[in-house]
Amino acid sequence: MRVIKALAALCFIVIGVLFGALNREHVHVDLGIGAVDVRLGLLILVVALIAAFFGGLAVMAGVVWPMRRKLRSGSIGASRNSGPVTGEMPAFKEPPR
């Protein structure tokens, strides 16, 4: 599984490098407090990374932290059995022909 994850990460790195190399034009970005001249590919990659970071923070704030708070207070998991599942799966029957 680690090899597959490493290959997927390597593929994304290669795609990012190719994307940056193919978009070499310089663009002028006005930030309000200053201006920057930067390559288009680098700008798009940096903006995508910033968006992923803030998206992760939004998920943490909206889902993970409230779930952790509920787990600590004991309201989740107290009403259900957390032991192993002992029921058997129903037998698979082939459809009639």
OpenMM code with the backbone's topology and positions (N, CA, C; nanometers):
from openmm import Vec3, app, unit

residues = "MET ARG VAL ILE LYS ALA LEU ALA ALA LEU CYS PHE ILE VAL ILE GLY VAL LEU PHE GLY ALA LEU ASN ARG GLU HIS VAL HIS VAL ASP LEU GLY ILE GLY ALA VAL ASP VAL ARG LEU GLY LEU LEU ILE LEU VAL VAL ALA LEU ILE ALA ALA PHE PHE GLY GLY LEU ALA VAL MET ALA GLY VAL VAL TRP PRO MET ARG ARG LYS LEU ARG SER GLY SER ILE GLY ALA SER ARG ASN SER GLY PRO VAL THR GLY GLU MET PRO ALA PHE LYS GLU PRO PRO ARG".split()
positions = [
    Vec3(0.0819, -0.1193, 0.0000),
    Vec3(0.0000, 0.0000, 0.0000),
    Vec3(0.0868, 0.1263, 0.0000),
    Vec3(0.1995, 0.1193, 0.0703),
    Vec3(0.2887, 0.2347, 0.0735),
    Vec3(0.3462, 0.2637, -0.0639),
    Vec3(0.3723, 0.1581, -0.1404),
    Vec3(0.4287, 0.1762, -0.2743),
    Vec3(0.3281, 0.2470, -0.3646),
    Vec3(0.2008, 0.2092, -0.3524),
    Vec3(0.0973, 0.2724, -0.4338),
    Vec3(0.0834, 0.4200, -0.3971),
    Vec3(0.0856, 0.4501, -0.2682),
    Vec3(0.0771, 0.5900, -0.2250),
    Vec3(0.1979, 0.6694, -0.2723),
    Vec3(0.3159, 0.6096, -0.2663),
    Vec3(0.4369, 0.6780, -0.3113),
    Vec3(0.4318, 0.7031, -0.4617),
    Vec3(0.3830, 0.6063, -0.5382),
    Vec3(0.3710, 0.6249, -0.6834),
    Vec3(0.2679, 0.7322, -0.7172),
    Vec3(0.1575, 0.7347, -0.6438),
    Vec3(0.0557, 0.8380, -0.6671),
    Vec3(0.1123, 0.9761, -0.6350),
    Vec3(0.1857, 0.9883, -0.5248),
    Vec3(0.2466, 1.1163, -0.4896),
    Vec3(0.3488, 1.1584, -0.5941),
    Vec3(0.4264, 1.0641, -0.6430),
    Vec3(0.5257, 1.0942, -0.7466),
    Vec3(0.4580, 1.1402, -0.8753),
    Vec3(0.3463, 1.0776, -0.9104),
    Vec3(0.2721, 1.1200, -1.0296),
    Vec3(0.2220, 1.2635, -1.0159),
    Vec3(0.1693, 1.2977, -0.8982),
    Vec3(0.1207, 1.4340, -0.8780),
    Vec3(0.2351, 1.5352, -0.8803),
    Vec3(0.3496, 1.4978, -0.8285),
    Vec3(0.4657, 1.5870, -0.8325),
    Vec3(0.5092, 1.6104, -0.9762),
    Vec3(0.5134, 1.5044, -1.0546),
    Vec3(0.5532, 1.5168, -1.1952),
    Vec3(0.4530, 1.6034, -1.2711),
    Vec3(0.3239, 1.5831, -1.2462),
    Vec3(0.2218, 1.6648, -1.3122),
    Vec3(0.2370, 1.8106, -1.2725),
    Vec3(0.2649, 1.8379, -1.1447),
    Vec3(0.2841, 1.9762, -1.0999),
    Vec3(0.4055, 2.0415, -1.1627),
    Vec3(0.5151, 1.9666, -1.1733),
    Vec3(0.6360, 2.0212, -1.2360),
    Vec3(0.6112, 2.0489, -1.3835),
    Vec3(0.5452, 1.9569, -1.4526),
    Vec3(0.5136, 1.9793, -1.5942),
    Vec3(0.4197, 2.0982, -1.6114),
    Vec3(0.3212, 2.1095, -1.5239),
    Vec3(0.2277, 2.2218, -1.5303),
    Vec3(0.3015, 2.3539, -1.5121),
    Vec3(0.3919, 2.3579, -1.4161),
    Vec3(0.4694, 2.4796, -1.3940),
    Vec3(0.5627, 2.5113, -1.5099),
    Vec3(0.6192, 2.4077, -1.5704),
    Vec3(0.7104, 2.4298, -1.6825),
    Vec3(0.6364, 2.4762, -1.8073),
    Vec3(0.5146, 2.4323, -1.8270),
    Vec3(0.4394, 2.4700, -1.9468),
    Vec3(0.3764, 2.6084, -1.9347),
    Vec3(0.3629, 2.6620, -1.8156),
    Vec3(0.3038, 2.7942, -1.7938),
    Vec3(0.4104, 2.8882, -1.7396),
    Vec3(0.5011, 2.9292, -1.8269),
    Vec3(0.6157, 3.0092, -1.7841),
    Vec3(0.5935, 3.1597, -1.7960),
    Vec3(0.4791, 3.2018, -1.8471),
    Vec3(0.4550, 3.3443, -1.8643),
    Vec3(0.4502, 3.4132, -1.7278),
    Vec3(0.5046, 3.5326, -1.7224),
    Vec3(0.5001, 3.6110, -1.5992),
    Vec3(0.3706, 3.6908, -1.5954),
    Vec3(0.3079, 3.6936, -1.4782),
    Vec3(0.1861, 3.7710, -1.4590),
    Vec3(0.2087, 3.8688, -1.3449),
    Vec3(0.1384, 3.9791, -1.3516),
    Vec3(0.1469, 4.0824, -1.2491),
    Vec3(0.0272, 4.0648, -1.1570),
    Vec3(0.0521, 4.0413, -1.0271),
    Vec3(-0.0540, 4.0205, -0.9293),
    Vec3(-0.0521, 4.1360, -0.8303),
    Vec3(-0.1650, 4.2051, -0.8206),
    Vec3(-0.1780, 4.3157, -0.7257),
    Vec3(-0.2476, 4.2623, -0.6010),
    Vec3(-0.1791, 4.2653, -0.4874),
    Vec3(-0.2316, 4.2119, -0.3626),
    Vec3(-0.2973, 4.3167, -0.2736),
    Vec3(-0.3062, 4.4374, -0.3194),
    Vec3(-0.3647, 4.5439, -0.2395),
    Vec3(-0.2594, 4.6190, -0.1598),
    Vec3(-0.1744, 4.5473, -0.0899),
    Vec3(-0.0673, 4.6113, -0.0129),
    Vec3(0.0644, 4.6094, -0.0887),
    Vec3(0.0662, 4.5414, -0.1999),
    Vec3(0.1861, 4.5328, -0.2819),
    Vec3(0.1556, 4.4587, -0.4097),
    Vec3(0.2535, 4.4549, -0.4968),
    Vec3(0.2369, 4.3862, -0.6245),
    Vec3(0.3521, 4.2886, -0.6436),
    Vec3(0.3236, 4.1801, -0.7158),
    Vec3(0.4228, 4.0757, -0.7371),
    Vec3(0.4191, 4.0343, -0.8833),
    Vec3(0.5359, 4.0143, -0.9429),
    Vec3(0.5471, 3.9530, -1.0743),
    Vec3(0.5936, 3.8098, -1.0536),
    Vec3(0.5129, 3.7148, -1.0972),
    Vec3(0.5419, 3.5732, -1.0725),
    Vec3(0.4985, 3.4919, -1.1938),
    Vec3(0.5564, 3.3716, -1.2089),
    Vec3(0.5163, 3.2843, -1.3184),
    Vec3(0.3748, 3.2327, -1.2951),
    Vec3(0.3015, 3.2153, -1.4026),
    Vec3(0.1622, 3.1732, -1.3953),
    Vec3(0.1485, 3.0341, -1.3331),
    Vec3(0.2312, 2.9400, -1.3741),
    Vec3(0.2228, 2.8040, -1.3196),
    Vec3(0.2483, 2.8002, -1.1707),
    Vec3(0.3497, 2.8724, -1.1261),
    Vec3(0.3799, 2.8782, -0.9831),
    Vec3(0.2660, 2.9435, -0.9059),
    Vec3(0.2091, 3.0479, -0.9614),
    Vec3(0.0982, 3.1163, -0.8960),
    Vec3(-0.0216, 3.0237, -0.8789),
    Vec3(-0.0557, 2.9494, -0.9823),
    Vec3(-0.1709, 2.8599, -0.9741),
    Vec3(-0.1446, 2.7479, -0.8736),
    Vec3(-0.0239, 2.6934, -0.8722),
    Vec3(0.0083, 2.5877, -0.7765),
    Vec3(0.0047, 2.6383, -0.6322),
    Vec3(0.0556, 2.7585, -0.6091),
    Vec3(0.0537, 2.8149, -0.4730),
    Vec3(-0.0894, 2.8425, -0.4285),
    Vec3(-0.1706, 2.8960, -0.5185),
    Vec3(-0.3102, 2.9230, -0.4835),
    Vec3(-0.3841, 2.7921, -0.4555),
    Vec3(-0.3555, 2.6854, -0.5313),
    Vec3(-0.4195, 2.5556, -0.5064),
    Vec3(-0.3776, 2.4997, -0.3705),
    Vec3(-0.2512, 2.5148, -0.3336),
    Vec3(-0.2057, 2.4683, -0.2029),
    Vec3(-0.2705, 2.5468, -0.0896),
    Vec3(-0.2819, 2.6778, -0.1064),
    Vec3(-0.3477, 2.7604, -0.0040),
    Vec3(-0.4942, 2.7221, 0.0085),
    Vec3(-0.5614, 2.6975, -0.1044),
    Vec3(-0.7021, 2.6572, -0.1010),
    Vec3(-0.7183, 2.5218, -0.0324),
    Vec3(-0.6278, 2.4270, -0.0586),
    Vec3(-0.6350, 2.2962, 0.0070),
    Vec3(-0.6141, 2.3100, 0.1573),
    Vec3(-0.5238, 2.3977, 0.1977),
    Vec3(-0.4995, 2.4207, 0.3400),
    Vec3(-0.6238, 2.4754, 0.4092),
    Vec3(-0.6852, 2.5784, 0.3499),
    Vec3(-0.8035, 2.6369, 0.4114),
    Vec3(-0.9232, 2.5418, 0.4046),
    Vec3(-0.9318, 2.4603, 0.2995),
    Vec3(-1.0368, 2.3586, 0.2922),
    Vec3(-1.0206, 2.2553, 0.4020),
    Vec3(-0.8959, 2.2151, 0.4288),
    Vec3(-0.8690, 2.1227, 0.5379),
    Vec3(-0.9046, 2.1821, 0.6726),
    Vec3(-0.8740, 2.3102, 0.6916),
    Vec3(-0.9122, 2.3768, 0.8161),
    Vec3(-1.0642, 2.3827, 0.8324),
    Vec3(-1.1355, 2.4063, 0.7231),
    Vec3(-1.2818, 2.4116, 0.7293),
    Vec3(-1.3391, 2.2754, 0.7672),
    Vec3(-1.2829, 2.1684, 0.7119),
    Vec3(-1.3296, 2.0342, 0.7472),
    Vec3(-1.2980, 2.0044, 0.8932),
    Vec3(-1.1790, 2.0422, 0.9376),
    Vec3(-1.1425, 2.0203, 1.0779),
    Vec3(-1.2392, 2.0936, 1.1700),
    Vec3(-1.2682, 2.2194, 1.1384),
    Vec3(-1.3544, 2.2994, 1.2253),
    Vec3(-1.4996, 2.2538, 1.2196),
    Vec3(-1.5441, 2.2080, 1.1037),
    Vec3(-1.6851, 2.1730, 1.0892),
    Vec3(-1.7187, 2.0291, 1.1214),
    Vec3(-1.6210, 1.9381, 1.1115),
    Vec3(-1.6515, 1.7965, 1.1293),
    Vec3(-1.5669, 1.7331, 1.2395),
    Vec3(-1.4367, 1.7453, 1.2290),
    Vec3(-1.3468, 1.6700, 1.3171),
    Vec3(-1.3538, 1.7197, 1.4609),
    Vec3(-1.3406, 1.8489, 1.4830),
    Vec3(-1.3413, 1.9005, 1.6195),
    Vec3(-1.4733, 1.8753, 1.6915),
    Vec3(-1.5907, 1.8986, 1.6267),
    Vec3(-1.7156, 1.8644, 1.6967),
    Vec3(-1.7274, 1.7145, 1.7271),
    Vec3(-1.6792, 1.6297, 1.6365),
    Vec3(-1.6846, 1.4858, 1.6602),
    Vec3(-1.5948, 1.4459, 1.7768),
    Vec3(-1.4772, 1.5053, 1.7856),
    Vec3(-1.3882, 1.4778, 1.8991),
    Vec3(-1.4512, 1.5234, 2.0302),
    Vec3(-1.5172, 1.6390, 2.0266),
    Vec3(-1.5822, 1.6903, 2.1469),
    Vec3(-1.6921, 1.5949, 2.1925),
    Vec3(-1.7704, 1.5414, 2.0978),
    Vec3(-1.8757, 1.4460, 2.1326),
    Vec3(-1.8169, 1.3164, 2.1866),
    Vec3(-1.7060, 1.2725, 2.1285),
    Vec3(-1.6431, 1.1498, 2.1769),
    Vec3(-1.5905, 1.1670, 2.3182),
    Vec3(-1.5308, 1.2822, 2.3473),
    Vec3(-1.4793, 1.3070, 2.4823),
    Vec3(-1.5912, 1.3161, 2.5845),
    Vec3(-1.7033, 1.3749, 2.5456),
    Vec3(-1.8133, 1.3888, 2.6402),
    Vec3(-1.8874, 1.2571, 2.6615),
    Vec3(-1.8673, 1.1612, 2.5734),
    Vec3(-1.9278, 1.0301, 2.5900),
    Vec3(-2.0632, 1.0148, 2.5254),
    Vec3(-2.1090, 1.1123, 2.4497),
    Vec3(-2.2411, 1.1001, 2.3883),
    Vec3(-2.2402, 1.0101, 2.2659),
    Vec3(-2.1236, 0.9885, 2.2062),
    Vec3(-2.1126, 0.8943, 2.0948),
    Vec3(-2.0452, 0.7689, 2.1478),
    Vec3(-2.0986, 0.6553, 2.1125),
    Vec3(-2.0373, 0.5304, 2.1548),
    Vec3(-2.0953, 0.4763, 2.2839),
    Vec3(-2.1630, 0.5589, 2.3641),
    Vec3(-2.2193, 0.5111, 2.4898),
    Vec3(-2.3432, 0.4261, 2.4649),
    Vec3(-2.4154, 0.4554, 2.3586),
    Vec3(-2.5397, 0.3844, 2.3352),
    Vec3(-2.5229, 0.2615, 2.2480),
    Vec3(-2.4097, 0.2451, 2.1828),
    Vec3(-2.3949, 0.1274, 2.0992),
    Vec3(-2.2815, 0.0398, 2.1501),
    Vec3(-2.2908, -0.0857, 2.1159),
    Vec3(-2.1918, -0.1823, 2.1584),
    Vec3(-2.0691, -0.1684, 2.0699),
    Vec3(-1.9539, -0.1474, 2.1294),
    Vec3(-1.8322, -0.1302, 2.0505),
    Vec3(-1.7520, -0.2589, 2.0410),
    Vec3(-1.8102, -0.3705, 2.0797),
    Vec3(-1.7421, -0.4992, 2.0740),
    Vec3(-1.7390, -0.5530, 1.9318),
    Vec3(-1.6832, -0.6730, 1.9165),
    Vec3(-1.6724, -0.7309, 1.7826),
    Vec3(-1.8081, -0.7729, 1.7291),
    Vec3(-1.8198, -0.7727, 1.5992),
    Vec3(-1.9424, -0.8144, 1.5332),
    Vec3(-1.9420, -0.9662, 1.5264),
    Vec3(-2.0477, -1.0294, 1.5794),
    Vec3(-2.0509, -1.1755, 1.5831),
    Vec3(-2.1541, -1.2342, 1.4893),
    Vec3(-2.2364, -1.1518, 1.4290),
    Vec3(-2.3384, -1.2031, 1.3386),
    Vec3(-2.2775, -1.2568, 1.2105),
    Vec3(-2.3426, -1.3565, 1.1522),
    Vec3(-2.2920, -1.4142, 1.0290),
    Vec3(-2.3541, -1.3422, 0.9102),
    Vec3(-2.2789, -1.3396, 0.8026),
    Vec3(-2.3279, -1.2809, 0.6788),
    Vec3(-2.4253, -1.3801, 0.6141),
    Vec3(-2.5321, -1.3328, 0.5510),
    Vec3(-2.6221, -1.4254, 0.4836),
    Vec3(-2.5504, -1.4926, 0.3676),
    Vec3(-2.5869, -1.6154, 0.3413),
    Vec3(-2.5241, -1.6921, 0.2340),
    Vec3(-2.5611, -1.6317, 0.0994),
    Vec3(-2.4660, -1.6333, 0.0074),
    Vec3(-2.4905, -1.5815, -0.1268),
    Vec3(-2.5575, -1.6894, -0.2087),
    Vec3(-2.6692, -1.6557, -0.2678),
    Vec3(-2.7405, -1.7500, -0.3539),
    Vec3(-2.7354, -1.6990, -0.4965),
    Vec3(-2.7040, -1.7883, -0.5876),
    Vec3(-2.6997, -1.7498, -0.7282),
    Vec3(-2.8419, -1.7366, -0.7805),
    Vec3(-2.8645, -1.6410, -0.8704),
    Vec3(-2.9992, -1.6250, -0.9246),
    Vec3(-3.0355, -1.7443, -1.0120),
    Vec3(-3.1639, -1.7798, -1.0147),
    Vec3(-3.2065, -1.8936, -1.0993),
    Vec3(-3.1871, -1.8613, -1.2466),
    Vec3(-3.1626, -1.9659, -1.3236),
    Vec3(-3.1412, -1.9481, -1.4684),
    Vec3(-3.2579, -1.9974, -1.5457),
] * unit.nanometer
topology = app.Topology()
chain = topology.addChain("A")
for resn in residues:
    res = topology.addResidue(resn, chain)
    for name in ("N", "CA", "C"):
        topology.addAtom(name, app.Element.getBySymbol(name[0]), res)
